[in-house]
Amino acid sequence: MELKKVFAALAAGMAAATAFPSPGIAGGATPVAVSDAKIGGFWHDNVRRLVCRWIPHCIKELEAGGRGEEFLNLVATGETLAGKEPSVKFKGQPWSDAYVYNTIEAICLALEIDPCGDDVLARGQAYLRGKMEEWIPVILAAQEPSGYIHSYHDLRKKPHFTQAGDHEFYVMGYFIEMGVAHLRTTKGRDRRLFDAAIKCADHLDSVFGPAPKRTWLNGHAGLEYALCRLADAVDATDGAGKGAKYARLASHFIRNQYKAEGANAGWHAAYHQADMPAQDMKDASGHAVRATYFYTAMSALALRLGDGELGAAADRLWESAIDRKEYITGGVGAGWHGEAFMGDYELANNGYCESCASCGMGFWADEQRRRGHPAKPSAVFERLLYNNLLGSISEDGRSFYYQNPLDSDKVRYPWHVCPCCVGNIPRAMLALKDRTYSISADGTTLFVEQFVSLDGAKAKTAGGVVAIRQTTAYPWEGTAELVLSPEKPTRFILALRVPDRTESPLYSAMPDVSGQFEATVNGKAAGAVLQDGYACIDREWKPGDKVVFSFPMPVQRIRTDIRVKADKGCVAFSRGPVVYNFEQIDTKEPLDKIEIDPAADFKTFWMPDLHDGVTALRCGELVAIPNFARLNRGQCRSVVWMREKQGGSGSSDQNGK
């Protein structure tokens, strides 16, 4: 089947932009936004943890009496702009405002979830709603009449846009994304933050751009993708084409990043993705968060502006990052020095794997999927979500990891000297509800990208709106039940992603489950065809049609490409999307003395007293727990990769590609 050129849209499905055609079902797809999401199963407990514990914890630490008190910078800025004496001096890092803004965005996403009778969750949402209403006037008061907003500069009385390391663009990017998120959460009824975001972007557009305007080295990418999202939102709310100037401004920044001016010329160029034109890039390098945000914008601009050069570069960089530099947990950025990507196959198990880099990879995966890459971006997002991001927050929801090494003995901490991840983590995780489904531009194909107990999704197909309800015990069981309710009998393709755990050639998993699935419709074989990583069912759908989709979930042994020296002679374990971890607390013998027999048979068992209950693995006295649940039972050593006894059938002396 040949799809037409597809159109990307704002998450709500309104704004459109041209994408590249692709054969089969590999064409681009727009995410189906779910603004009144009913989330059950595994993710209900994790949503509750974020809404009732983690985000309130962030608020507490940002306000007076907290460990950071960064919110007070905005209070003082508003006082200064009103001609009053500021109540506090500037606190924290120059980019501290960003923590407030991405926390607000996380709140916006949290308020789009229906508590479904969960009184605890409802009370948590009521608290967040009240706090957001309390914060918004303070934030608006901190914006200059011009649209400029950055408390560090106003309180320190520094000239604007003179030092890239002050991160004005980074902070304003989060400010803009906050405005877009708030508009959607309020269903367009409250434009206060959205109009402030437009005002900020208009100010930037008045200062920067082609000559005679300025060019600028972005100290930390983040603004460019925000401008793309703003362009979509403005097109959707204010009229098609009205947001185009923001995408063009983002393109100017991306394409001229290497042309730094004045004091910033040549400033750590490779570290900032500024050592060459963006369209010539092919190796994922430099600071991993800056890089993933930068590459996300490249992919987004390829879609929105039809920029084939940036698209080709984004694809090369994606291959570099996923095929040669991705950890089995989905983490990226191995280097502690510079929080950076290392060389190909340099994946030390004490690698950095910053939480924000996983957020960036998630955003990038979303844009790659929109552009037409089938299945793989959704698989990448699933891996980083269940292993790196989910594990960054503690079981009690009151501490976190900035770094996520695969070999560590450090427990999580309540705050950090640079707590940039605190709001970024929940905003990336809560976006799962909007990444569960996507729809082709012509409305002929509805994609199931993730397996989540989710009700409330409505996709607009060519024949009308289809309501979707999914029920699953994933990630512990490999079955999902979907009930489709079109407004009237409608023909379309239902394309269900078939998890095969092979999105990165760095890793091989045995037993191999590639392409294995079963699908029924109303109890009868569906006749699904495997295409581009999806099980495709092409039929006329009637209200109440029930699809049962199943795929194997064996315990799999993972081995790496022989070029990954850190894991030579080692083995890791996974089941479904979950990578497992061995903790010293579960065994008397030191972990580095243990060798796992290639024939060792690990069985699953339920561990009810850890992280709301988890499926763990056991072989004799050896126990493995999900990596996301690691180091919640006290300080000890925790590792993903274990030495494997050599010489047996299937042992790691046979690793390689």
N, C-alpha and C positions, 0 to 999 in steps of 0.2 A: 504494500500500500504506500503510495507516494503522498505525503502531506504537503500542503501549500506552505509558503513562507508564513512563519508564525509571528504573533504579536505578543510582546511582554506587557504586563500591566502592573499597576499598583496592586498590593496584596489583596485589596478588595475587588480586583478584577475589572477596573474601570479604564485606566490609562493604557495605551498600547504603543509598541515600538517594533520596528522590523527586526527579525532574526534571520539566521541562515537556514536554508532548507536542508533536509537530510532524509535519507531513504527510510523506509519502514516506519516504525513508530518513534524513531530517534529525533524527530523534530522537537522544537522547544515546547515548553509547557509552563503555564502560569500557575503558581500556587493557589490553592483554594483557601482563602482566609476564613477563619471560624471565629466570629465575634461573640458568640454565646456558647462556648464550648462546654460540654458535659464530659468530664474526663474521669474514667474509672480505672480499676485494676492497679497495676504497678505504678502508673504515673499519678494516680490520685494521691497516694501517700507522699510522693516526691513533690507534687505541687503544694500540698499542705505544708511540707517542710520549708519550702521557699517562701510561701505567702505568710505563714504564721510565725516563722522563726527567723529565717535568714534575712529577708528584706527588712523586717522590723529591727533586727540586730544592726544592719547597715545604717538605718536611720538613727538609732541610738548613738552609734559611734561617730556619725557625721555632725550631730547636734551638740549643744553645750553639755559638757561633762563627759563626752565620749573620748575615745582614744585619739581621734583625728580632729574633730570639731570643724571640718572643712566647710560645712554649710554656713558657718559664721562669717566666712569670707564674703559670701553673697549678701548677707545682712549688712555688713560693714560697707560694702560697695554701694548698696542702695542708700545708706545714710550719707555717704560721701557725695553721691550725685544729687542728693536733696539739699546739699549745703550744710550738713550736720557733721559733727565730729564723729569719726567711726568708733564704734564701741570696742573693737578689737583690732590688733595688728594682723597682717596676713599670716595665715597658718599653713604649713605643709608645702607641697610642691607647686611649681608654677601652673601645673595642669590639674590642680585639685578640684576645680569646678566640675570637671568631667564626671567625677564619682557621683555627684548630685544628679546630674542629668541622666546618666544611664540607670541610676536607681529609679528615677521617675519613669523612664521607659519600661523598666521591669514592672513597676506598679501598674502601668497602663495595660500591659499584657496580662497581669494577674487579675485585673478587673474584668477581663473578657472571658473569664471562666465561671460557669454556673456552679455554685457550691453544691447543688443537687441534694439539699437537705442536710448537708454537713454543717452543723452549727459552729463548730470550731473554725472551719474554713470561712464561713460567712462573717464571723466576728473579726477574723484576720483581715478580710477584705474591707470591712467597714473601717478598721483602723487605718489601713493604707489609703483609702479614699479620703478620709479626714485629713491625714497628714499631707497628702498631695494638695488638697485645697488650701492648706495652711502654707505650704511652700510656694505655690505658684505666684502669689503677689510679691513675695520676696525676690524671686527670680526675675520677674518682670521689672521690678524697681532697680535691679542691678544692670539693666541694659541702657546704654547711652542712647540719646535721641537719634544718633546716626545709625543705630542698629548694632554697633560694636558692643561686645560683651566679653569681659575677661577680668576677673577680680584682681588677679596678680598685677596687671598693669595699672588699673585704676588706683589700687591701694598703695602701690609702690611708686606711682606717678612716673611710669616709664613710657617712652614713646612707643607707639604701636608699630608692629610689623618691622622690627629691627633685628631681632634675634630669633632664628628658627627654633632654637632650643627652648624657647618659652612656650611652645606648643599652642599658640593661639588657634591655629587651624584645627588641631586635634580636638580641642575643647569645643570650638564652634561646631565641629562636625557632630558631636554628641548633643549639643544644644539643638541643632536642626533636626536630628533624628527623634529627639524627645518631642518636638513640636509635631512632627508627622504622626508619631505614635499616639499622642494625646488627641489629635483630631479624629483618628480612627476610633479610639476607645469611646469618645463622646458622640460617635456617629455624626460628626460634623456640626453638632450643636454648640460646641465651645471652641472658638478659634483663637483664644488668647495666645496660647503657646505657638500655634501654627503661624499666626500672623507675625509673632515675634521672630520665628524662624525665617520667614520670608524677608522680614526687615533686615535681619543679619546677613542673609545671602545677598540681598540687594546691595548692602554696603560693600561686601566683598567684591561684587561684580563692578561696583563703581571704582574700585581701587586697582583690581587685578584683571589682566587679560592681555590681548595683543596690544602692541605699541599704539598709542602713547601710554597705555596703562602699564602696570608693573608685572614682572615675572617674579617668582618666589620659590625658594626651597622649602618644602614642607618638612618641618622637623619630625613630624609623626603623622603618617597618612591616616585618614579617617574622615576628613572633610569631603573628599571626592565622592565616595560612595554615598555619603549623606546628601550631597547635592543631587545625585541621581535619584535617590528616593524622594527628595523634595520635588524634583522635576515631574516624577510620576504623580505625586499627590496634587500638585498645582494643576496639571493637565486634567486630573480626574474631577477636581472640585471647581476650578475656575475656567475651564475650557481647554480643549485640545490645542497644543502648541504654546500655551501660556508658560509652561515650565521649561521650554527648550533651552532658554538662556542659561539655566542652571546646569544642565548637562554639558552645554558648550563650555562653561566656565570650568567644570570638572575636567573636561578634555584638555583645556589649556594647561591646567596644573599638571596633569599626568604627562602630557607630551613635552612639557618644558621643565620638568623637575630637575633635569640635569643642567639647566642653564641658570645656575644660582647667581645672584647679584651681590655686590658689595661685600660686607663682612662675612656673609654666609657662603661665598664662592668656595667650592671644593671641600666644604666642611664634612668630613667623614662620608664622602660621597657614596661608596659602596654600601655602607651601613644604612644609608637612607634611600637606597634604590635611586641614586642620582648620579651614577657613574657612566651611564649611557642612555640613549633614547629608549623610552619604554618599549617601542615597537621592535627593538633589537634584542630584548632580553630573552634568555633561554635557560638560565640557571637560577633557581630559587636561592636567594642569598641575602645577607644582611640581617638586621633585627627582625625576628620572625613575626612579631605582631605588626610592625610597620609594613613588612613585606606582604603578609596575607591581606591586610586592608588595601594596600596599593594594588595587588593583583585582582582583588574583588572589584575594585573600581575599573580596572582595565576590562574585565569581562563584562561588567555592567555597561560600559560605554560602547563596547563592541555590539551589544544588543540594541541599545537605545539610539545610537548614532550610525549604526551599520558600518562601524570602523573595522574593516577586515584585518588591517595590520595589527591593531591592538588585540583583536580576537585570536589571531594566530599566535601572538606572543603569549597571551594568557593560557592558551592550550599547551604551549611548550613548557611554560612555568608549572602548570598543573602536573604534567608528566614528570617533571623534575622533582616536585615536592612529594607526590604520591608514590611514584615508582622507585624512587631512590633515597628518599629522606623522611619517610613517615614511620613512626613507631607503631608496633602492633596494637598499642592502646589508642591510636589515632592522634597522639601528640606530635607536634613538630617543633623544631628549634632545639637542637641538641646542645648548643654552646652556652655555657654559663657566662663566659666572657662575651659581652655584647648581646646576650639573650638571643643568639643568632642561629640561623641555619649553618650547619657545617658542610663539609664536602659530601659527595656521593658515598653512601653506605657507612658514613660515620655516625653510628647510633649507639653511643656509649649508654649503658644502663643507668648511669647516674645523670643522664642528660636532663636538660632544663625543662622542656615541655611546658612552657608557661600556659596557664589557663586562658589568658586572653588570646594567645595564638590559636588555640582550639576554637575560640569564638570566631576569630578571623577566618579560619578554615571552613567553619560552618557557613558563614556569609558567602564565602567564595564558592563553596559547593552549591549553594542556592542559585547563584548567578550562572554557574556552569550548567546546571540542570535547565534553567530557563532558556539558555542559548541552544539547547538541543542535544546535549550529551546524555545518553540514556543510562539509567540505572546506577552507574558508577558514582556520580556525585552523591546520590541518596545513600549509597552504601558507605561512602566515606563519612558522611554526616552521622549515620547510625553508629559507626565504630567510635568516633571521637565523643559522641554524646554519652554512650553507655559506659565508657571506660575513663576517658580523661576528664570530661566536664562533670559528669555525675559524681565522680570520685573527689572532685575538688572541694565539695562541701561535706562537713562532718555529719555523722548520724544525728547529733543533737541540733544541727542547723545553726550553730553559733560559732563556728570557726571554719577556716578554709585553707586551701593550698594556693599559693602564687605559682609554685613550681610543682611538677608532677613526675619526678624521676621514677624509673621502674625498679630501682634498687635503693631503698631508703630506710632510715630508722627514725625519721622526724615526724612527730604528730602535727596536726593542723594547729593554727594559731588564730586568735580572735581578730587580729588586725595586722597591718603591715605598714612599713614606712612609706610604701608607694602602693596603696590599696586600689590600683586601677581595675582589678578584676571584680571588685565586690558587687557592682551593679551589672557588669558585663556578663557574668556567669548566669544569673537568673534571666536576663533578657534573651540570651541565646538559648537557654533550656526551655523557657516557656514558649518560645516560638515554634516548638515542636508541633503544636496544634495547627499551625499554619503551613507545616511542611509534610503533613500526613497525606494529603491528596494534591494532585495538580490536574489541569485540564488543557488539552491541545487548543490551539488558537481557533481551529474550525469547529471545535466542540464535538468532534467525532470520537475522541478518546479520553476516558477518565482514568487517570493513573492512581494507583495505591502505592505510595512511596514508603510509608512507615506503618508499623503495626502497633496500634494504640487503641485502647478502649475509649472510643470517642463518639459522641452523639452531638448533633447540631450542625454538621457540615452540610452545605448546599452548593452543588456545582451546577453551573449553567452549561448544559450541553446544547448541541444544535437543535435538539427537539424540545428543549425546555429545562426547567430546573429539576435536579435530582437530589433528594435528601439521602444522606448516607449515615448509617449507624454501624459502628464496628465494635465487636466485643472480642477480647483476647486475653489470655494469660501470659502473653509475651512479656518479657524475654524468657520466661521459665518454660513455656510450652510453645510448640511450633504450629499452632492452629489459630486462624482468625476467621470469625464469622461476620459477614457483612450483609446487611439488609438494605436493599436499594428501593427507593420509593419515588419514581418519576411522577410528574404531574399527570402524565398520560403515557400509555405504552410508547416507548421510544427506543430506536435502534442506536446503539453506540458500542464502542469497544471498551470493555473493562480490562485494564492492563495492570496486573498485580506483580510488583517487583519480586523476583525469586532470589532470596538471599543465597549467595554461594561463597561468601567470605574470601573472595579472590580479587578484590578491587585493587590490591597492590601486588605486583609480581615479586616483591621482596619476600613474601611469605607463602609457604605451601601448607595446606591443612589436610590431615588424614584422619578419618576417611574423607574422601572427596565427595561433597554433596552437590557439586555444580549441576544446575539444571534440573534438580529433583524436586517434584511437587505433585500434589493431587488437588484437583478442584472439582467441586460439584455445584450445581445450581438446582435448588429445590430437591436435593437428595439424589440427583442423577448426574452422571459424568458430564462435565461441562464442555468437553472437546477443546480444551484450551491449547493454544499453540505457543510455544516458547519463541519469543522474538525480541532481540535487543535487550535481553535480561528481564523481560516481563512475560508472564503467562497471560495471553490475550484471549479474551472471550468475546466474540462478536455475535450479538444477537439482539432481538427486540426485548427490552426489559419492561416488566410490568410492576406496578406497585406491590411491594412486599416480597419481591424475589429475594431469596436467601442464597448467598454464596458461602461455601465453606472451603477455605484455602489452607492446605497443610503442606509442611515441608519438614524434612528430617532435622533433628537437633541432637546429633550424637556428641559425645565428648570428643573433641578433635585435638590431635597433637600438632603443634605449630613449629615449623623449622624455618630458618632464614636462608636467604641467598648466601652462598659461601663467601661473598665479598663483605658481608657484615661480620667483621672480625670479633666484635664484642660478644656475639652469640654463637661462636664456633663451638661445636660439641654440646650445645644446649638445646633444650626443648621447653616450649610453653604450652599451655592448655587453654582451650576456649570451648564454649558451648553456646550455640547461637551467636548473638552479638557480644556476649560477655567474655572478656579475657579474665583469667584466673591468676591468683596471687598466693604465694606461700609465705606464711608468717611464722617467725621463730616461736611465737607463743603456743603454737600447735604441735611442736615437736621438741624432744629433748636433745636430739642430735643437731649440731650446728648446721645451718642450711648449706654452707659452702662445703660441707663434708658429705652431703647426700648425693648419690648418683641414682637417677631413676632408670629402671630397667625398661628397655624398649617394649617389652611385653607386658609391662604393668597395666592392670586393668582398673581404671578409675571409674567409680560408680557415683551417681548423684545421691544426695540425701538433703533433706530440708533442715535448715538451721533457723529456728524461729526467733531466736533472741538476738539476731544481728540485723540491723538496718531494715526493720519491718518484716524480716524474714527473707532468707535468700536460699537459692539452690547452691549447695556446696559440693565439693568432690572429695572422695576418699579412696585410698588404696592402702590397705593395711593400716599403719599408723600415720601415714601421710594425709594431710588435709589441705585442700586449697579452697579459698574463698574468692568471690568476685573482687576484681581489682578496685572497683568503686567503693567497696566496703572495708578496704584495708586500713589498718592503724586506727581503728575505733575502739580497740580493747586494751589500750595502753601502749607504751613505747617499746618497740622491739624491731628487729630487722624484718623487712618485707621485700620480697623479690618476685618478679614475673618469670624470668628465665632461670631454669634449673639445669645443672649438669646432667647429661644423659650418659648412661653406661655404654661404652663403645663396643662395636663388633657385632651387635645383634641385628636381626632383620629390622629394617626401617630406622636404624639409629642414625644419629646426626652426622656420622662420618660419610653418609650418603647425601648430605645436604647439597643443594645447588640447583641452578637453573641452566 
